[in-house]
């Protein structure tokens, strides 16, 4: 079931009404049934995978909670890690491994090849496995006590608003809310609906409209050169942002209707002034997961001293794995490797820039420094998106080379200017950026809430009609569903 579907517009209000109608002690059960129904609308049998993950981690966490020995706790944690990552590897990476090895075998003429399997990637498997795994790690570390109520833990793993594309919630945040649900709150209802509407604007009006032009170019890599390739790649950055952050807004708004608060997953990443700043603002629940459960766990100290080369190695390894998390393809591996290497370069450049006086000079002109930093960030992001969006490594190289082939530029420019969908999409990007800027400075919601009642309702109703009239209502899947 897609958020941007008629079925969800029936499903969500029905769940909310039932939730606040039934006794409090049974609300967890309603949400658990609703969450499994929501997931089973894609492929019913894959709900068994969520249940399997839930059962394994529930009992292993209880085992850890009963142990006083660190070694015995670690044994149960290792089993949890192996089961979860083994399941993820089997469904997501088995064919990638086989294809890569087979390609190597062909080069060496060994005559042997691994079999390939027709496995449909379960929607959201990377998200709910990471969420469940964070729970067992937190129990091992003593941060989270084991949850004794199986049903409520099952709801934590499968909570439908964030089940298939995050945010990846921590047990320390979501489980207390499940154990102590909020009563009906009118403010939650109003703010949740506003957040859902804003998410639909991002997804339907901007992301899906930009996606038509982006797909046209990237699905036909031999046919476009110069300006269309550059524009499609720039627009893909905005498509990816509005698609994923739009999903997050709808997820957070849906949860808020029920009295649950999910974490903020995006903080205006496209105004970042460095790649480090970008990753601190983009898909925050994933980057902090890799930071807390992988990067900080890797060894970097030797003889009680921090070894900088180990820090850099760990950073590159973390981003390489983060790239692989996004998809079983060498394009994603190289995407992660590129960002890891560039973050190391940024870190290594800090001291030389200070010594040369460049950092001091830029600090005196913050506006200029921010603009320069944003141009640098977007340039690096631009080149990496050829890897992220292309269907294959060959397509990525072809599109990148075509981007700087400016033959027929005038004809292409004329076609783009006549493309009303692209022009309207660019206008909506400006509207989005202006709205986000105002909201960051003055809280746009509060500014609107201070207007007289007729003005407020006129704005809300008008915006609903705007989304319906100008939204691309093709029920396109959210991009991060494939991850």
ChimeraX attribute file (.defattr): number of C-alpha atoms within 10 A of each C-alpha:
attribute: neighborCount
match mode: 1-to-1
recipient: residues
	/A:1	16
	/A:2	19
	/A:3	22
	/A:4	20
	/A:5	15
	/A:6	11
	/A:7	11
	/A:8	14
	/A:9	12
	/A:10	10
	/A:11	16
	/A:12	18
	/A:13	13
	/A:14	12
	/A:15	17
	/A:16	19
	/A:17	12
	/A:18	13
	/A:19	19
	/A:20	14
	/A:21	11
	/A:22	11
	/A:23	9
	/A:24	14
	/A:25	10
	/A:26	10
	/A:27	17
	/A:28	21
	/A:29	16
	/A:30	15
	/A:31	22
	/A:32	21
	/A:33	15
	/A:34	20
	/A:35	21
	/A:36	21
	/A:37	16
	/A:38	23
	/A:39	24
	/A:40	15
	/A:41	11
	/A:42	14
	/A:43	12
	/A:44	12
	/A:45	11
	/A:46	17
	/A:47	18
	/A:48	12
	/A:49	14
	/A:50	21
	/A:51	14
	/A:52	15
	/A:53	20
	/A:54	24
	/A:55	14
	/A:56	15
	/A:57	26
	/A:58	23
	/A:59	18
	/A:60	22
	/A:61	25
	/A:62	17
	/A:63	16
	/A:64	24
	/A:65	17
	/A:66	11
	/A:67	14
	/A:68	9
	/A:69	9
	/A:70	11
	/A:71	10
	/A:72	14
	/A:73	20
	/A:74	16
	/A:75	13
	/A:76	21
	/A:77	24
	/A:78	15
	/A:79	14
	/A:80	23
	/A:81	18
	/A:82	13
	/A:83	18
	/A:84	23
	/A:85	16
	/A:86	14
	/A:87	18
	/A:88	19
	/A:89	17
	/A:90	14
	/A:91	17
	/A:92	21
	/A:93	19
	/A:94	17
	/A:95	20
	/A:96	16
	/A:97	17
	/A:98	16
	/A:99	17
	/A:100	13
	/A:101	15
	/A:102	19
	/A:103	13
	/A:104	13
	/A:105	15
	/A:106	12
	/A:107	10
	/A:108	10
	/A:109	9
	/A:110	10
	/A:111	9
	/A:112	11
	/A:113	14
	/A:114	13
	/A:115	10
	/A:116	13
	/A:117	10
	/A:118	7
	/A:119	11
	/A:120	10
	/A:121	17
	/A:122	22
	/A:123	19
	/A:124	19
	/A:125	24
	/A:126	26
	/A:127	24
	/A:128	27
	/A:129	23
	/A:130	22
	/A:131	24
	/A:132	27
	/A:133	25
	/A:134	22
	/A:135	28
	/A:136	28
	/A:137	19
	/A:138	19
	/A:139	22
	/A:140	22
	/A:141	15
	/A:142	12
	/A:143	13
	/A:144	19
	/A:145	18
	/A:146	24
	/A:147	20
	/A:148	12
	/A:149	10
	/A:150	13
	/A:151	14
	/A:152	19
	/A:153	26
	/A:154	24
	/A:155	24
	/A:156	26
	/A:157	30
	/A:158	27
	/A:159	27
	/A:160	23
	/A:161	23
	/A:162	24
	/A:163	25
	/A:164	26
	/A:165	24
	/A:166	29
	/A:167	26
	/A:168	27
	/A:169	26
	/A:170	21
	/A:171	26
	/A:172	14
	/A:173	13
	/A:174	19
	/A:175	20
	/A:176	11
	/A:177	15
	/A:178	20
	/A:179	14
	/A:180	10
	/A:181	16
	/A:182	15
	/A:183	10
	/A:184	15
	/A:185	12
	/A:186	11
	/A:187	12
	/A:188	20
	/A:189	18
	/A:190	13
	/A:191	15
	/A:192	24
	/A:193	19
	/A:194	17
	/A:195	21
	/A:196	23
	/A:197	20
	/A:198	21
	/A:199	26
	/A:200	25
	/A:201	25
	/A:202	29
	/A:203	32
	/A:204	24
	/A:205	24
	/A:206	31
	/A:207	31
	/A:208	25
	/A:209	23
	/A:210	28
	/A:211	21
	/A:212	15
	/A:213	22
	/A:214	22
	/A:215	15
	/A:216	15
	/A:217	22
	/A:218	23
	/A:219	14
	/A:220	11
	/A:221	21
	/A:222	12
	/A:223	13
	/A:224	21
	/A:225	23
	/A:226	20
	/A:227	21
	/A:228	24
	/A:229	25
	/A:230	21
	/A:231	16
	/A:232	23
	/A:233	27
	/A:234	18
	/A:235	23
	/A:236	25
	/A:237	19
	/A:238	21
	/A:239	26
	/A:240	20
	/A:241	23
	/A:242	26
	/A:243	27
	/A:244	26
	/A:245	24
	/A:246	26
	/A:247	29
	/A:248	26
	/A:249	28
	/A:250	27
	/A:251	26
	/A:252	26
	/A:253	28
	/A:254	27
	/A:255	22
	/A:256	24
	/A:257	25
	/A:258	23
	/A:259	22
	/A:260	17
	/A:261	18
	/A:262	23
	/A:263	16
	/A:264	15
	/A:265	22
	/A:266	22
	/A:267	18
	/A:268	16
	/A:269	18
	/A:270	19
	/A:271	19
	/A:272	23
	/A:273	19
	/A:274	23
	/A:275	22
	/A:276	17
	/A:277	16
	/A:278	22
	/A:279	19
	/A:280	18
	/A:281	20
	/A:282	20
	/A:283	22
	/A:284	20
	/A:285	21
	/A:286	21
	/A:287	18
	/A:288	15
	/A:289	17
	/A:290	18
	/A:291	16
	/A:292	12
	/A:293	14
	/A:294	15
	/A:295	21
	/A:296	14
	/A:297	11
	/A:298	16
	/A:299	13
	/A:300	18
	/A:301	12
	/A:302	9
	/A:303	6
	/A:304	7
	/A:305	8
	/A:306	12
	/A:307	13
	/A:308	12
	/A:309	11
	/A:310	15
	/A:311	18
	/A:312	19
	/A:313	17
	/A:314	20
	/A:315	22
	/A:316	22
	/A:317	19
	/A:318	22
	/A:319	25
	/A:320	21
	/A:321	17
	/A:322	21
	/A:323	24
	/A:324	21
	/A:325	20
	/A:326	18
	/A:327	19
	/A:328	18
	/A:329	22
	/A:330	17
	/A:331	26
	/A:332	26
	/A:333	21
	/A:334	19
	/A:335	23
	/A:336	26
	/A:337	23
	/A:338	20
	/A:339	23
	/A:340	26
	/A:341	18
	/A:342	17
	/A:343	20
	/A:344	17
	/A:345	12
	/A:346	14
	/A:347	12
	/A:348	13
	/A:349	11
	/A:350	12
	/A:351	12
	/A:352	11
	/A:353	13
	/A:354	12
	/A:355	10
	/A:356	10
	/A:357	11
	/A:358	12
	/A:359	15
	/A:360	12
	/A:361	13
	/A:362	14
	/A:363	12
	/A:364	10
	/A:365	10
	/A:366	11
	/A:367	11
	/A:368	12
	/A:369	16
	/A:370	17
	/A:371	14
	/A:372	14
	/A:373	18
	/A:374	20
	/A:375	16
	/A:376	16
	/A:377	20
	/A:378	20
	/A:379	12
	/A:380	16
	/A:381	22
	/A:382	18
	/A:383	17
	/A:384	21
	/A:385	19
	/A:386	25
	/A:387	26
	/A:388	25
	/A:389	20
	/A:390	23
	/A:391	15
	/A:392	16
	/A:393	17
	/A:394	13
	/A:395	20
	/A:396	22
	/A:397	15
	/A:398	16
	/A:399	27
	/A:400	22
	/A:401	13
	/A:402	21
	/A:403	19
	/A:404	13
	/A:405	15
	/A:406	14
	/A:407	13
	/A:408	12
	/A:409	14
	/A:410	11
	/A:411	9
	/A:412	17
	/A:413	14
	/A:414	10
	/A:415	12
	/A:416	17
	/A:417	11
	/A:418	11
	/A:419	12
	/A:420	11
	/A:421	16
	/A:422	22
	/A:423	14
	/A:424	16
	/A:425	22
	/A:426	17
	/A:427	12
	/A:428	18
	/A:429	21
	/A:430	12
	/A:431	12
	/A:432	17
	/A:433	14
	/A:434	12
	/A:435	14
	/A:436	16
	/A:437	15
	/A:438	14
	/A:439	14
	/A:440	12
	/A:441	9
	/A:442	11
	/A:443	13
	/A:444	14
	/A:445	13
	/A:446	10
	/A:447	11
	/A:448	15
	/A:449	12
	/A:450	10
	/A:451	11
	/A:452	9
	/A:453	11
	/A:454	8
	/A:455	12
	/A:456	14
	/A:457	14
	/A:458	11
	/A:459	13
	/A:460	14
	/A:461	10
	/A:462	12
	/A:463	15
	/A:464	15
	/A:465	12
	/A:466	13
	/A:467	20
	/A:468	15
	/A:469	11
	/A:470	14
	/A:471	19
	/A:472	19
	/A:473	16
	/A:474	10
	/A:475	13
	/A:476	16
	/A:477	16
	/A:478	20
	/A:479	15
	/A:480	18
	/A:481	18
	/A:482	16
	/A:483	19
